[in-house]
Structure formats: structure tokens, C-alpha cells
Amino acid sequence: MAAVKEPSRLVPPTQVGDWKLVARDGQQVTSTTIFDYMDGAGELYLAYDFEQLKVWKYTRNGDTTITVEAYEMGSPVEAFGVLSQDLDGEAVGVGQESVYAAGLLRFWQGRWFISVLVEVETPETRRAVLALGQAFAVQVRAEGRRPELLSRLPADGLVARSIHYFHTAVILNSFYFFAVENLLQLNERTEAAMAEYRFDKQPTNLLVVRYPDAAAAAKARTTFREKYLKGLTVSPEPVQLAQLESGEWAGLKLDGNYLIVAFRSRSRDVCSRLLQAVNSTSGGKKT
């Protein structure tokens, strides 16, 4: 069967329920104008290989407005990455994965990330938002794959809706702030997956970073250990563990061009087991 080709552009429906499209051409936003459209938040989308954004508005009798934003990203994994910024909310079956809360629908389909927002949420506006989302999702049709790196995350203890996929230190710091300095040497050529794990109701975070080569991973491991774990007693390789002044445990494991970091853990044993459960060759193992 031939692969489904993604459309080069999306066509907005002229009307959904009582909501009518304001202007068919909508507003086009590029990488050079994205900060004019959303101030500092543009940095987030640029970190995920942003190509362009189309914005359409729908109104009902000139009052309630629904805004549709269709972000065209460089690839499906980048579209998923944008959605993974925040997976909290209700799954409503629109697109490949969807999240709905308080009048805001977000989903990804192929290499598109789409947001539909209504000013005031009611049962009626919720139906309109979901219908609009579905109208755009069916146009894309092509389904993209989640990032392969996510398969490295062990399944045992994983909090599914805590998964984040990203590339840069700016995005990492929005989830967890290690330092102003880019200690893990993250950039557009690195891939990172982070998630929360819970064992006996105790949380631990796990971060898996894939570098272009083993030398880059080793350099990042050295920088992180020397600066983040400075002055602490660190256990020897292959799993390097240290207890922070806060009482929490953090650990590192270098595996070829992968660097695995466990942190925010109250248990040395859990921290160690999570690090060892990541297998860069064949995916996550049981902890």
C-alpha cells in the first residue's frame, strides 16, 4: 500500500455549527515573524524545527471566538515534541494523540501540531472545538511515528503522561532547571527524552540523551559531573551516584553515544535501578 502523502497546506472549513470562518486566508506566521505573534513563546516552536504557522478565527454572531493554530513542523517527531510539552488533560480521540482542557484542544497528526481554543467553555463550544479539530485532522490523514528514542524509556513505573521529547537546553530548563549553563551540551543535533517514574509513590525523573557520537556524550558526562555534582562523593562507574545537599539522589550512566541521568530521587536504590534499566541497544528493561 502506498504511503499517505501529507497535504502541503490545510483548508479551513467555512463553518462548524454556528461558528463561521472570519477570513479563509487567515494569518500566516513564519520563523521571522513568530515573535511578533507570540512574544517570547516563539522560542519553543523554533526548537522543534518550526516551518510555518497558519491561524484562523471563527465567530458566532460576532461574539464568541474560536482560534485555530496549525503549526507545520519539519517532521512528525517534532510535532509530537511540541505536544509533549504538556500532556495533561483529557484524551478526546482527535488526531494521533490529543489533550483537551478548559476549552483548549491540542493534538498532533503527521508533522502537524494543531491547537484549537475557545474563549468561553460550554458544552456547545466544546463540541465546536472538537469538531473543528477533527476537520483538520482528517485532512492530514498521514500518521507519524513517535520518536524512536522513547522506546529507551523503561516501562516499569513510568508515568505515561509525563513524557517529554526535545533537543535543547532551553526546553529542558522549562521542565527542570539544572543550571543556567548548558551542562548537558544539548543542541539541535541531540535528542532527549525525559519522564517521571513512581515506585511506592516516590517520584524519580529519568533523562535519556542521544548524542551524535560517543565523544560528545562523554564530554557532556564530564561537564555535568564536574559542575552539577561538584564537591559530592560520587560512586565509581558504570553507574555514578551522588546524594545532593537536599537529600535527593542523582546519577549518571554513559553508554556509547547515550547519556542517562536519573534525578529528583529519594532512593539511592531506585536511582541506580532506573539508570541500569535503560538499554541503548534494545530499549528499556524491567527495573
RODO-2510 file (C-alpha; in nm, 4 decimals, decimal comma):
residues 287
     n   res          X          Y          Z
     1     m     0,0000     0,0000     0,0000
     2     a     0,1348     0,3427    -0,0937
     3     a     0,2170     0,5796     0,1885
     4     v    -0,0374     0,8531     0,2544
     5     k     0,1050     1,1847     0,1386
     6     e     0,0632     1,4775     0,3719
     7     p    -0,1015     1,7912     0,2326
     8     s     0,1177     2,0934     0,1636
     9     r    -0,1498     2,3146     0,3170
    10     l    -0,4665     2,2796     0,5213
    11     v    -0,8023     2,4159     0,4100
    12     p    -1,0239     2,5530     0,6871
    13     p    -1,3946     2,4596     0,6837
    14     t    -1,6105     2,7649     0,6211
    15     q    -1,8466     2,6827     0,9078
    16     v    -1,8763     2,4432     1,2021
    17     g    -2,2093     2,4567     1,3829
    18     d    -2,2924     2,8233     1,4355
    19     w    -1,9290     2,9333     1,4089
    20     k    -1,8279     3,0885     1,0780
    21     l    -1,4792     3,1410     0,9380
    22     v    -1,3724     3,5055     0,9517
    23     a    -1,1181     3,5012     0,6660
    24     r    -1,0287     3,1992     0,4502
    25     d    -0,6657     3,3080     0,4056
    26     g    -0,6206     3,3550     0,7789
    27     q    -0,2861     3,4762     0,9122
    28     q     0,0485     3,3280     0,8144
    29     v     0,3357     3,3282     1,0643
    30     t     0,6934     3,2401     0,9709
    31     s     1,0123     3,1862     1,1705
    32     t     1,0943     3,5544     1,1270
    33     t     0,7548     3,6808     1,2459
    34     i     0,6713     3,4258     1,5151
    35     f     0,7944     3,6506     1,7977
    36     d     0,5651     3,9277     1,6771
    37     y     0,2765     3,6828     1,7037
    38     m     0,3538     3,5297     2,0429
    39     d     0,6379     3,7259     2,2051
    40     g     0,8951     3,5024     2,3797
    41     a     0,6971     3,1798     2,3377
    42     g     0,8235     3,1508     1,9795
    43     e     1,1481     3,0031     2,1096
    44     l     0,9626     2,6828     2,1981
    45     y     0,8430     2,6166     1,8427
    46     l     1,1728     2,7136     1,6805
    47     a     1,3389     2,4480     1,8974
    48     y     1,1234     2,1856     1,7210
    49     d     1,2104     2,2606     1,3570
    50     f     0,9222     2,5012     1,3029
    51     e     0,8387     2,5767     0,9380
    52     q     0,5239     2,7902     0,9443
    53     l     0,2003     2,8616     1,1287
    54     k    -0,1450     2,9344     0,9908
    55     v    -0,4054     3,0980     1,2137
    56     w    -0,7797     3,1092     1,1503
    57     k    -1,0607     3,2555     1,3586
    58     y    -1,4250     3,1540     1,3792
    59     t    -1,7022     3,3629     1,5355
    60     r    -2,0643     3,3067     1,6295
    61     n    -2,2888     3,6091     1,5876
    62     g    -1,9848     3,8306     1,6297
    63     d    -1,9234     3,7340     1,9933
    64     t    -1,7553     3,4066     2,0967
    65     t    -1,4322     3,3408     1,9049
    66     i    -1,2577     3,0114     1,8331
    67     t    -0,8929     3,0328     1,7234
    68     v    -0,7278     2,7542     1,5229
    69     e    -0,3479     2,7404     1,5016
    70     a    -0,1928     2,4874     1,2616
    71     y     0,1827     2,4511     1,3107
    72     e     0,3726     2,2834     1,0285
    73     m     0,6847     2,1231     1,1718
    74     g     0,9818     1,9685     0,9923
    75     s     0,8843     1,6106     1,0790
    76     p     0,6300     1,4074     1,2800
    77     v     0,8683     1,3597     1,5737
    78     e     0,8920     1,7375     1,6094
    79     a     0,5125     1,7712     1,6034
    80     f     0,4923     1,5123     1,8811
    81     g     0,7646     1,7006     2,0677
    82     v     0,5566     2,0175     2,0746
    83     l     0,2557     1,8279     2,2098
    84     s     0,4775     1,6594     2,4711
    85     q     0,5408     1,9978     2,6299
    86     d     0,2215     1,9352     2,8261
    87     l     0,0224     1,6107     2,8079
    88     d    -0,2090     1,6918     3,0984
    89     g    -0,5754     1,6861     3,0067
    90     e    -0,8455     1,4659     2,8616
    91     a    -0,7760     1,2407     2,5642
    92     v    -1,0609     1,3073     2,3207
    93     g    -0,9667     1,0955     2,0186
    94     v    -0,8785     1,3759     1,7779
    95     g    -0,5637     1,3244     1,5692
    96     q    -0,2953     1,0779     1,6710
    97     e    -0,2884     1,1964     2,0321
    98     s    -0,4984     1,4718     2,1803
    99     v    -0,5283     1,6666     2,5022
   100     y    -0,8316     1,8777     2,5931
   101     a    -0,8798     2,1030     2,8954
   102     a    -1,0768     2,4230     2,9680
   103     g    -1,1680     2,4977     2,6077
   104     l    -0,8236     2,4212     2,4630
   105     l    -0,7674     2,1250     2,2301
   106     r    -0,4132     2,0277     2,1278
   107     f    -0,3127     1,7340     1,9102
   108     w    -0,0596     1,6117     1,6561
   109     q    -0,1195     1,4416     1,3237
   110     g     0,1711     1,3614     1,0939
   111     r     0,4050     1,6596     1,1016
   112     w     0,1333     1,8998     1,2126
   113     f     0,0670     2,0267     1,5636
   114     i    -0,2742     2,1882     1,5941
   115     s    -0,4297     2,3976     1,8687
   116     v    -0,7977     2,4966     1,8881
   117     l    -0,9018     2,7421     2,1597
   118     v    -1,2387     2,8916     2,2516
   119     e    -1,2710     3,1977     2,4741
   120     v    -1,5515     3,0590     2,6926
   121     e    -1,6050     2,6874     2,7501
   122     t    -1,9563     2,5475     2,7470
   123     p    -2,0875     2,2073     2,6322
   124     e    -2,1738     2,3717     2,3000
   125     t    -1,8354     2,5381     2,2482
   126     r    -1,6607     2,2139     2,3453
   127     r    -1,8457     2,0319     2,0661
   128     a    -1,7467     2,3035     1,8190
   129     v    -1,3802     2,2910     1,9231
   130     l    -1,3652     1,9119     1,8851
   131     a    -1,5446     1,9252     1,5502
   132     l    -1,3003     2,1850     1,4202
   133     g    -1,0045     1,9806     1,5375
   134     q    -1,1404     1,6711     1,3653
   135     a    -1,1972     1,8667     1,0431
   136     f    -0,8268     1,9493     1,0283
   137     a    -0,7036     1,6095     1,1470
   138     v    -0,8813     1,4209     0,8680
   139     q    -0,7146     1,6410     0,6084
   140     v    -0,3688     1,5298     0,7179
   141     r    -0,4549     1,1579     0,7351
   142     a    -0,0866     1,0553     0,7346
   143     e     0,0275     0,9248     1,0711
   144     g     0,3754     0,9875     1,2006
   145     r     0,5702     0,7722     1,4413
   146     r     0,6582     0,8765     1,7923
   147     p     1,0329     0,9412     1,8394
   148     e     1,2253     0,6115     1,8477
   149     l     1,4174     0,7405     2,1491
   150     l     1,1062     0,6977     2,3648
   151     s     1,1471     0,3199     2,3355
   152     r     1,4582     0,3521     2,5521
   153     l     1,2467     0,4566     2,8489
   154     p     1,1766     0,1583     3,0788
   155     a     0,8053     0,0791     3,1047
   156     d     0,8026    -0,0238     3,4712
   157     g     0,6946     0,2664     3,6922
   158     l     0,6596     0,5091     3,4005
   159     v     0,4052     0,7908     3,4381
   160     a     0,2852     0,7898     3,0774
   161     r     0,1663     1,1497     3,0555
   162     s     0,4939     1,2826     3,1950
   163     i     0,6935     1,2048     2,8793
   164     h     0,8735     1,4937     2,7092
   165     y     1,0771     1,4880     2,3884
   166     f     1,3109     1,7741     2,2977
   167     h     1,6546     1,8838     2,1778
   168     t     1,7782     2,1970     2,3532
   169     a     1,8739     2,3202     2,6997
   170     v     1,6102     2,5947     2,6801
   171     i     1,3374     2,3313     2,6628
   172     l     1,4989     2,1144     2,9317
   173     n     1,5067     2,4103     3,1698
   174     s     1,1347     2,4652     3,1154
   175     f     1,0777     2,1168     3,2619
   176     y     1,3570     2,1014     3,5196
   177     f     1,6210     2,3644     3,5872
   178     f     1,9699     2,2223     3,6361
   179     a     2,1723     2,5386     3,5711
   180     v     2,1936     2,8480     3,3522
   181     e     2,4891     2,6849     3,1794
   182     n     2,4173     2,4110     2,9263
   183     l     2,5696     2,1332     3,1406
   184     l     2,4498     1,8501     2,9176
   185     q     2,5714     2,0128     2,5948
   186     l     2,2279     1,9942     2,4357
   187     n     2,1714     2,1385     2,0877
   188     e     1,9748     2,0848     1,7677
   189     r     2,1737     1,7653     1,6956
   190     t     2,0921     1,5968     2,0266
   191     e     1,7720     1,4119     2,1120
   192     a     1,6372     1,3907     2,4652
   193     a     1,3506     1,2055     2,6294
   194     m     1,2515     1,2732     2,9884
   195     a     0,9823     1,1180     3,2064
   196     e     0,8739     1,0730     3,5667
   197     y     0,8721     0,7350     3,7395
   198     r     0,6955     0,6363     4,0597
   199     f     0,7801     0,3496     4,2907
   200     d     0,5932     0,3288     4,6225
   201     k     0,4541     0,6761     4,5440
   202     q     0,8063     0,8201     4,5388
   203     p     0,8941     1,0151     4,2211
   204     t     1,2178     0,9943     4,0257
   205     n     1,2937     1,1608     3,6944
   206     l     1,4845     0,9911     3,4142
   207     l     1,6514     1,1689     3,1229
   208     v     1,7954     0,9866     2,8201
   209     v     2,0062     1,1890     2,5768
   210     r     2,1345     1,0630     2,2438
   211     y     2,4381     1,2491     2,1068
   212     p     2,5782     1,2454     1,7529
   213     d     2,8719     1,0354     1,8732
   214     a     3,0282     0,8783     2,1823
   215     a     3,2836     1,1578     2,2215
   216     a     3,0090     1,4204     2,2555
   217     a     2,8266     1,2061     2,5123
   218     a     3,1471     1,1576     2,7157
   219     k     3,2187     1,5305     2,7108
   220     a     2,8680     1,6066     2,8368
   221     r     2,9034     1,3465     3,1127
   222     t     3,2285     1,5067     3,2289
   223     t     3,0825     1,8583     3,2299
   224     f     2,7696     1,7517     3,4158
   225     r     2,9618     1,5566     3,6787
   226     e     3,2234     1,8258     3,7374
   227     k     2,9734     2,1098     3,7699
   228     y     2,6431     1,9666     3,8908
   229     l     2,7957     1,7055     4,1228
   230     k     3,0921     1,9215     4,2232
   231     g     3,2199     1,8530     4,5739
   232     l     2,9992     1,5469     4,6237
   233     t     3,1040     1,1877     4,6779
   234     v     3,0318     1,0065     4,3515
   235     s     3,0298     0,6282     4,3241
   236     p     3,2545     0,4757     4,0553
   237     e     3,1443     0,3820     3,7038
   238     p     2,9479     0,2447     3,5302
   239     v     2,6634     0,3882     3,7394
   240     q     2,7750     0,7070     3,9116
   241     l     2,5553     0,8133     4,2032
   242     a     2,5697     1,1077     4,4419
   243     q     2,3485     1,2436     4,7185
   244     l     2,2778     1,6156     4,6859
   245     e     2,2602     1,8626     4,9743
   246     s     1,8806     1,8451     4,9506
   247     g     1,8972     1,4755     5,0373
   248     e     1,7873     1,3703     4,6894
   249     w     1,9913     1,1324     4,4760
   250     a     2,1181     1,1897     4,1227
   251     g     2,3073     0,9551     3,8962
   252     l     2,4748     0,9186     3,5576
   253     k     2,5441     0,6353     3,3173
   254     l     2,7376     0,6640     2,9923
   255     d     2,6512     0,4078     2,7243
   256     g     2,8142     0,4732     2,3869
   257     n     2,6577     0,7874     2,2439
   258     y     2,3856     0,7853     2,5138
   259     l     2,3993     0,9652     2,8465
   260     i     2,1382     0,8641     3,1024
   261     v     2,0615     1,0860     3,4026
   262     a     1,8378     0,9991     3,6982
   263     f     1,7488     1,2770     3,9418
   264     r     1,4977     1,4050     4,1980
   265     s     1,5003     1,0682     4,3734
   266     r     1,4681     0,9980     4,7455
   267     s     1,6058     0,6491     4,6986
   268     r     1,9607     0,5562     4,6027
   269     d     1,8408     0,2114     4,5013
   270     v     1,5650     0,3409     4,2709
   271     c     1,8052     0,5879     4,1140
   272     s     2,0550     0,3098     4,0430
   273     r     1,7942     0,0635     3,9127
   274     l     1,6472     0,3177     3,6704
   275     l     1,9869     0,4005     3,5260
   276     q     2,0626     0,0340     3,4718
   277     a     1,7195    -0,0339     3,3195
   278     v     1,7923     0,1851     3,0164
   279     n     1,9393    -0,0208     2,7359
   280     s     2,0582     0,1911     2,4440
   281     t     2,0689    -0,1121     2,2134
   282     s     1,7322    -0,2785     2,2629
   283     g     1,5188    -0,0396     2,4657
   284     g     1,4094    -0,0303     2,8271
   285     k     1,4341    -0,3304     3,0565
   286     k     1,2423    -0,4138     3,3714
   287     t     1,3690    -0,2249     3,6738
***
